[in-house]
Amino acid sequence: MKLIQQTLRMFSAIVVLLSIGAAQQESRSAENMVPRVVSFSGHASDANGKAISGVAGVTFAIYREQQGGAPLWLETQSVNADTKGNFTAQLGATKPEGLPLDAFASGEARWLGVSVNGGAEQPRVLLMSVPYALKAADAQTLGGLPASAFVLAAPIASSVPVAVNQKGTKPEASAPPPASSNVTTTGGTVNAIPLFTTATNVQNSILTQTGTTAVNVAGKLNLPSTGAATATAGKNSRPESFVTSVFNSTTGTAVPQSFQLQAEPANNNTNTASGTLNLLYASGTNTPAETGLKIAGNGQITFAAGQKFPGTGAGTITGVTTASGSGLVGGGASGTLKMSLLTACTTNQILKWNGTAWACAADANSGGTVQSVALTAPVSDFTVTGSPITGSGTLALNWTVPPDFYRTPNSLVKRDNQGGFQATWIYVTSALGFPVEGDDTRADALGAGVYGKSGNGSGVYGQGVNGPGVTGYSGATYGVYGTSQSTGVYGIGAIGVDAESSANGGEGLNAYNSGSGDGILAGVGNSAGYAAWFNGNVEVAGTLSKSGGSFKIDHPLDPANKYLSHSFVESPDMKNIYDGVATLDASGEAVIRMPEWFGALNRDFRYQLTAIGAPGPNLYIADKLHDNTFRIAGGQPGMEVSWQITGIRQDAWANAHRIPVEEDKPEAERGYYRNPELFGAPEEKAVVWARHPQTYKHLKEQAVKANAAAALKP
């Protein structure tokens, strides 16, 4: 893109004018001070280097650096470029105060960046001496005020005539300048737009700027109404405008196209008062007008006049007609269309496909006479009378033993009114599938697919050689459900109990204890296995108690052969730890801002500071945590400081579930140990035995039997 060479000729005549203005007498008014604008000539082109003519939006920015960095000052102007793209602009013309004097006060180099119509910034140009001459404006002011502001008017005696102006009124006495206030700040963030948090303090706002092309809002952007509604009229919201630029080949100019969104009142001064979100549009310099497209408060959309949709009105379907040979009649091009079968056939004819079309034809398959009807059935179950019939008569079929849903010998199975039946004994074999399968999939079903009940044995017992002994499947509730005063579901095998759920929101294993016991009890008989292995995320909605804990990962330096573990950091309090590294500012200070939830979550804060790279004996916490920030001071400018802050949880759950550091064991667990082997006690003295005596007694008996059986093997 062509460099703006004209900048190198920054109107030397302006230097002379600025010098003359700086040397004029003190009595000169503020309106006659040095104009704080600089004439600039440039070239406007698009991303492909093609010249832009006509009205164009140009953004000017002044920087400390030739590349990168945040702008010290910027403004956007509308310029009128000639057919070759050349234009002239007055820098500072859009600002009441013109160019800022402090941008050139230090005498350091300044660079000008230019971007056209929101495009990429052109290569920056070094500013010559002309803009720095603006500093001469200080020569005729003191603290930015004319000398007359510091002259005290002599009191006027009542006997002395008072001069009047041309209007015949007494001139007002010059008022002293208003008292000034020192504006302070603890520092800000690069690219953050400042906000006066008090009358004399500046901090970061929720607005940040990305280069010269974007402003970011870290929150909600409100566009309030232009005023309060009255019974006479409602008030629109302030609009949000979107403008694109198109080139008009007829006029040979760029024409802005404006789209505007704004909320508007609906049914004002009624009991159904509401609002709509409306789209307005304008081309060129016209005022945006309603398009007719709007969204009501209930989400319903009103489309602009002339909106078309396929299938209705002027859509793609223009009519329905019947093809020759289709066997259909009717149709049309508008209104409600009716179609029917061909009605030209005579009595006893049918529509018949003749190979190319549907046509009326005789029914060759109807007519004929039945010569004989006979009936046979198994004699073990039925008796048949009246068979065969060659003319007329009655066939009769009767049960040898009527079917029954109860356990009647030699009767066929009949289901009761609930679809069930009873049997003394059932034996089923199957080479494929399930020998016994229960299915209760009715919409009103409340029972079980398979239900078993026993006094002393198992309600349902299944034994598998290579597969599961019992498999249960459910689309919405329990695959296998067991209830007992002892063990609800008991399984022995390579996998004792395997539970799986494919339902969204279901549970692979659901364990619930409505008494005073435990929902799940899991244990191992040796130290090689785990009482529980979770392959995935684990959520605990309660307190997690443990004898120890760590993270365990594949070793970063030898992941195939080693593990790396770290123990948890424990505390008698519910303590949270936060840390970081801060770089001190020119005053040897740094403000640490914690998340907005920090103060709500924590209390009782503790601090720790460590200097990095050099001693920092004077480091201290200048301001304790307030409004989620604390301040570090006492260091050297540019020093890095490692900081740490801890807090005790004070959220609702933590306040309701404080962990007692010391507590007495319940009566039933006294004399028992979490790890009896560490205190020379037998395994029966484990706390788990106290809580589940029947279960562990059964498990120990099973282990004794297994060991005895293993000892008998040759």
N, C-alpha and C positions, 0 to 999 in steps of 0.2 A: 504494500500500500504506500502511496506516495507520501514522503515526509513533508511536513508543513514548513517549507523553506521560508515562507514569508516571515516567520517568527524572528529570523535572524536580523530583520530590519524593523525592530520594534520602535518605530517612530521617534527618532532622536529629538524631534521638536518637542515632544512631551516632556523630555528631561528639562529643557529650557523653561517651559511653562511652569513645571513643578518648582524649579529653583526660584523663579520670580515670585510665585505664590508664597513660598516659605519666607521670603525677605520682606514682604509687605508689613505695614505697621500693625500694632496690636489692636487698634480700634476696629479692625475689620471684623464683621459679624461672622457667625458660624456658617451661615448660608454661603459665604464667599470663600470658604476654605478650599484647599486643594481637592479637586474631584477624585474620588478613590475608584476609578475605573481605568482600564487599559485597553486600547484598541488592539484587536487581534485579527489577522487574516489567515484563512485556512482553506482546505480542500475537502469536500465531502464525496465519499465513494463507498460502494457496497463491498461485501466480502470478496467479490470477484474483481475488484478494482475498477468497476464501471462507475462513471461520474453520476452523482445524484443531483438533480436539479429541482428547483421549486422549494417548498417548505420542508424542512427537515429538523428533527430534534437532535441537538448536539449537547453532550455533557462534557464540561470542562472540570478537571481536577488538578490540584497543586499538591506535589509530593516532596518529601525530603530526599527520596532515593530515585535513581534512574529506573530501577526495576523493583517491583514488590512494594511492601509497606502499605500503610493505611493513608488515605488522602488527608491533608491538612485542611482542605477547603474544596468544595465542589458546588456546581450549579448546573442547571439544564436550561437551555434557551432554544427558542424556535428561530431558525435563521432562514433566509431566502437565498438559495444558491443559484448562480447563473447556469447556463446550459453546459458549461464545462465543470460545474461543481464548485466553483470558487465562491467564497462568502466572507463577510466581515462581521465581527461581533465585538461588543464592548464587555470585557470581563468584569463582573461585579454589577452589571446593570440590573439584574433581577433582585438584588439584595438592597434593602434600605440603607445599609451602612457601606455598600460597595465592597471592595476587596478588604480583607482583614489586615490591619497594620501588623499584628503580632506574627503573621505568617512570614514577614520579611525582617522582623526586628533583630534577629541574631546575626544577619549578614551571611548566613550559610547559603549554599547553592539550593535552588528550587527548580523543580521539573514540572512541566505542564503535560498532562495526558488528555487526549481528545477521543471520544467515541461518538459515532453517528447512528441515530435511530436504534439505540440499544445494542449495537454490534460490538465487536472486539475493540479494545482500546488501541489507537494508533501508537507507534513508537513515541516515547516521551521526548520532549524538546527542552533543552536547558534555557531557562529564562535569562534574558540579558539584564542590564542595569535599570531599565525603565521601571519595573514594578517596585524595586527597592527604593526608588525616589519617593514612593508614597510615605515612607517614614518621615519625610520632611514635613508632613502635615503636623507633626508634633511640635514643630518650631513655633507655631502660632497658638498653641494651646498649653495648658497646664493641667495634667491629669485628665486630658480629654475635654477640658472646659475652656472657653475664651477668657481672656484676662478680665473682661468686664464682670465676670461672675465673682471675682475676688475683691471688687471695689465697693466699700461701704458707702451708701448714700448719706449725705449730711442731713440731719433733721431739718425740716422746714418749719420755720416759725409761722404762727397764724397771721402775723402782721405783714409778712412778706408776700407779695403777689405771686400767685402760682400760675405757671404757663399752662395753656390748654392746647390740645391738638386741633387738627382741622375739623374734627367732629364736635368740638366744643366741650370735650370731657377731659378730666385730669388724667395724665398718664399714670399708669400703675408703677409703683416702686419695684425695682428689681428684687426678686426674692432670693434669699441665699440658696445655694445648691443643697439638695437633700443629703442627709447623712448617709454615708456608705456603710456597708456591712461586709466583713471578711467572709468570703465563701471558701469552705474547706472540703476536703475529701480524703478518705483513707486509701484511695487508689481505685482503679477501675480495670476492666477487662478490655483487651484489644478488640476493636470493631464494635464494642457495645456503645449504644447511644445513651448519653448521661440523662439522669433524672434528678430533679431537686426533691430530695426526700424531706427536707425542711427548708426554711427560708434561706439558710446559709450552708447547706450541706448537699454535696452532689455524690450520687452513687450510680451503679448500673441500673438501667431500666430493662424491661423484657424485650427491647428492640435491639437487634444487632444488624450490622451492614456487611454484606459480602461484596468486596470491591466497590465498583460503581454501578452495579447492575441489580442488586437485590437487597431488600430489607426483610429481615426475618423477625417473626413475632413468636416469642416463647410463651404463648398463652392464647386467650380468646380475643379476636379483633371485633370490638363492638361498633356497630353503626346505629346509634340511637335515633329516636324520632326527632324531627325538627322542632318539636314543641309538644305541649300537653294538649290532648284533644278536648274539644268543647262539644256542647250539644249541637252547635251549628256545623262543625266540620271536624273530621279526624286529621291526623298529621302523618305524613309519609316518613319513612326512615331516611337517613342520609344514604345516598346511593353508592354503589360500588361500580366503577366504570372500567371497561375493557376496550382498548382502542387498537385496531389494526390499520395498516396503511396499504392501499392498493393503488396501482398506477392506472390512470385513465388515459387510454390511447387517443381519445378525442381532444381533451384539453391539454394533454401532454404534461400533466402534473400528478403528484401523489395526493390522493384524497383519503383522509382519515375516515374509518368506519367505526362508529361508537356503539357499543352494546352496554346497557346499564341494567343492573339488578337492584330493586328496591322493594321493601315491604310497604304495603298500602292498606289503609283501613277499608273494612267492608261492613255494610249494615250499621254505620255509625248511628248512635243515639237510638238503638233498638235493643230488645232483650236477646237478640242473636248476634250482637256485635262481634266481629272477628277480624281477620286480616288475610291478605294474600301476598304471595311473592311474585312480582311482575317483571317481565322482560321488556325493556324499551330499546329503541334503535334510532340512529340518525346517521346520515351520510354528510361528509364535509363539515361545514360550520353550523349546520342546523341543530336545533335543540332536540334531544332524544324524545321520541313519542312512543305511546303504547303500541305493542305489536299484537296484543290480544292473548298471548300465551301467559298463563299464570297458574300458580299452585295454591289451592285453598288450604286452610288450617287442618283439614282432615286428610290431606294428601291427594285429593282429587285434582286432576289437571284439566284446565280449560284451554283448548287449542285455538290457535289463530284462525280467523276466517279463511276458508279455502283449503284447510288442511285435508289431505286425501289419504285414505288407507286402502290397501289392496282388498278386493272382495266385496266392497260396498260402494254405492254411489258411482263415481267414475273410476272404479277399481278395474282389476284385470278380467273378472268374469262378466261377460256381457249377455249370457243367456244359456239355456239348456235345450238341446234339440235331440230328437231320436233318429238314429240311423236306419236306413232301409235294411230289412231283414233282422232287426234286433228283437222283434216280437213285442215292442213297446210302442205306445202312443202317448201324445201329450207333450208337455214342455212349453217353452216360451222365452221371451227376452226381458220380462219385467213382472213385478208383482209376485204373488204366491203361485208357484208352479206345481202342477199336478201331473203325475204320470201313472199309467196303468198298462195291464197286459192287452195285447191285441184282441179286439172284440168281434172280429169278422168271421170267427169259426162258427159252424153249424152245430146242432145238437149231437152229443156223443163224440165230437172231435176234440182233439187235444193239440197243444203246441208241441211240435216235434222237430228236432234238429235234423235237417236233410243233408247235412254235410257242408252246406254253405250259408244257410240262414235258418231262422225259426219260422215255421209255417204250419197252417192248420192241416191236420191229418187224422185219419181214423185210428182208434185205440186198438191195435192188434193184439194186445196182451190181456184184455178183459174178456169175460164170458167163460164157458166150460161148466162141467158138472163133477162133483165129488162122488166117487164110486164106493169108497169104503174108508172107515176110520177105526183104528185099533189102538189099544193102550196096554203097555206092559210095565211092570215095576218089580223091584226085588221082593220075593215072597217072604223073606225074613222080616221085612219091615212093613209091607203093604198087602192088602187083598184087593183084587180088581174084579168088578162085575160088569156085564153088559157089553163086553168087547168080543169080536168086532161089531161095528154097526155098518150094515150095507144099505139100509134104507133110512130108517129113522129109529131112534131109541135114546137111551141114557147110559152114559159111562159113569161108573162109580169107583172111587179110590178111597180106601180106608186104612188107618194105621193098625198094624198088628199090636204094637205097644205104643200108646200115645206119647208124644214127646213131653219132656218135663225139664224144668230148670233145676229141679232138686236131684238128689242122688238116687234115682230109680233105676234098678238093674235093667239092662237090655233096651232102655229107651234112648231115642235120639235126643240130642241136646236142644233144649228150647230156652231162649233167653227170657229173663223176666222183664218187667216194665222199665227197668233201669239198664237193660242190656247185659245183665250178668247171668251167671249160672254157677252151680256147685258141683263138685266132684269129690269122690272119696280119695281118688288117687289118679294122677296124670303122669304119664311117661311120654316124653317127646324126644325124638332124635332127628337130627338134620345134618346133611352133608354140607349144605350151604346156608348162610344167614344165621338167624338166631333160633335155637330150638324152642324157646319160650319168649314171646314178645308181647308186651302189654302196651296198649295204646288207648289213651282217653283224651281225644283231641276235640271233643265237642265244645261249642262256644260256652255252654253253661256247666262244663265239667268241673267238679270240685274234688274228685277222687284222685287215685293214683293209677298209673299204667299197670303196675304190678304191686299188689299189696299182700304182705305176709304177716301172720300173727302166730306166736308160739308162747306156751307157758314157761318152758325152761330152756328150750333150744333157740335156734335162730329163726326169726320170722321169715326171712328170705336167705337162702344159702346157695351160693354159687361157687363152683370150683372150675378153674380153667387150667389147662396144661401149658399152653403157650400164650394164651390171651388172658384177658381179665376174667375173674370169676363172676362178677356182677357188673353190668354196664347200664347206666341210666342216662337218659337224654331228655332234656326239656327245653322248649323254646322260650319260656318266660319265667319258670320257677325252678325248683330243685331237680337236678338230675337223679340223685339218690338222697333220700331223706330217712333218717333213722332216729327213733326216740326210745329211750330206755332209762331205767333207774340206775343202770350201770354204764354201759357203753352204747352210744347211739349207732355208730357205724364202726365196724372193726374189720381190718383187712390185714392179711399176711401175704407177703410175696416180695418179689424184687422191688415192687412199688406197693406199699401197704394200701394206701388210698390215693387214687389219682383223680383229681378234680379239674375240670376244664369248662370254661364258659365261652360261647361265641356270641352272646347277646351284648348289644351296646348297653353299657351301664350295669351289666351283670357281674357276678363274682365267681371266680374259679373255685374258691372254697369259702363257704360261709359258716362260721362257727359262732354260736351265741349261747351264753349261759344266763338263764333268767334267775338263777339262785345266787349263792354267795361264792361260787367257785370260779374257775378260770374258763375263758372262751376257748383257748387252744393250749394244749400241753404237748410239748415236743421235747424229746430227749434222745440220747444215744447211749449205747452200752460200752463204748470205747472212746478214747480220745482222738482217734483218727478221723471220725466223722463230725458233722455239725448238727446241732439240734435243729437248726433251720438254715436254709440257704436260699437267699432271695436274689434272683437274677433279674434285676430291674430296679426301678425307683421304689422307695418305701416311704409311705406317709403315716405318721403317728399323730393322731389327734388326742394327745394326752401326754403324761410324763413318761419318759424313757429312763429306766433305772438299770445300771450295769455295774459289774465289778471292775471293768476296765474297758478301754476303747482306743482305737487307732484307725488311721487310714492305711490301706495296704494296696500297693500298685506294682505292676511289672517294673523292675529296676530300670531307670532311664539309661544306665550304661551297659546293662546286660539283661534286656527284657526277656530273653528266651530261657535264662537259667537262674535268675535271682528275683526276689521280691524286695521292695523297699517299704518300710513302715515308719510312721510317726505316731506317737501317743497324743491323745487329746490333751488340751490345756484345761485343767479343772479349777474350780473356784467354789467357795461356799456360797457365793452370791450368783444370781443370774446376770453375769457380767458380759457386756459387749465391748469389743476392742476395735478401735479405728486408728489408722495411722496414715502417714503420707510424708512427702518431701516438699518443702516450700522454699522459694528463693526470695530473700529479703529485698525490699525496695531501697531507694536512695536514702531513706531515713533509717535503714536497718530494721525495718518492720515488715510484717506480713499479716494479712487478715485471712484466716481460714474459715471458709463458709461450708458448713455441713448441710446435708439434705434437709428439706423443709420438715420432714417427719422426725428429725433427730431429737429435738427437745420433747416431743410428745412421747417418744419411746423410752427415753433414758432419764436418769436422775443421778445425783451423787457423783459428779464428774471428777476424774483424776487426770493430771497432765504430766507429760514427760517430753523434754527437748534435748536433742543431741546435735551439736555442730558437726558439719561435714567438711573436711578439707583443711580446717584451721580451728584453733581453740576458740571457744565462745563462752568465756566465763561469766559474761554479763547477760546471757540470754535469760529471759523471764516471760511469764504470761502477763502481758500488760492489761488485758481485759479478759475476764472470764467469759464463759459461754453466755451469750445473750442474743436472742433472736436468731439462734442457730449459727452464730459466728463467734470466734474468739481471736484475739490479736496477740501476736508474738512481737517482742521488741528486745532491744539491747544488743543486737548483732551488728556486723559490718555490712555495708551495702553489697548486694550481690552474693552474700553468703548463702549456702544451702543448709537448711535445717531439717533434720528428721524429727517429726512430731508424732506423738501418740496421745490419744484421749480414750478413756474408758468410762462407761456408764452402767448403772444398774437398771435393768428393765423395769418399767412401770406401766406396761400395757395392762389391759383388763384381765387377760388370762394369767399373766405373771402375778398380778396382785392377788388373784383368787387362788393361786396354786404355788405359793412359796414352798421351796424344798427345805424341809427341816434338816439342819446339820446333824443333830443327834436326836434319836427317838428310841423309845422302848419297843422291844419286839412284842407282837400280839401274844396273848396267853397261849394260843395253840402252837406257836412257833418257838416258845422259850425252851431252851435245852437242845435246839436244833441249829444247824449251821448252813450257810449258803455253800460252803466248801468244807465239809467235815474232815476230809483227808488231810487238810492243812493243820488240823488241831488234834490229830491222832484219834478221831472218832470214826466208827463204821459208817458205811454208806446209808444205813437206815436212819442215821441221825441228820440226814440232809433235810433242809426246809421243804423240798419238793415232796419228800415222803410224808411230812406232816400235813401237807395240803392235799395230797392225792394218795392216801394209804392203800386203797383197794387196787388202783391202777398199778402201782409199783410192786405190790405184792404179787399180782398176776404176772407182771413182766419178769419178776425174779423167778417165779415157778417155771415160766416158759424157758428161761435161760438154763435152769437146772436140768430140765428135760432134754433140751438141745445138747447140753454138754454130756449127759449120760448116753444119749443116742450116739454121739460122736465117739465116745469111748468104746462102744461095742463094735464099731466098724473095724474090720481086719486091716 
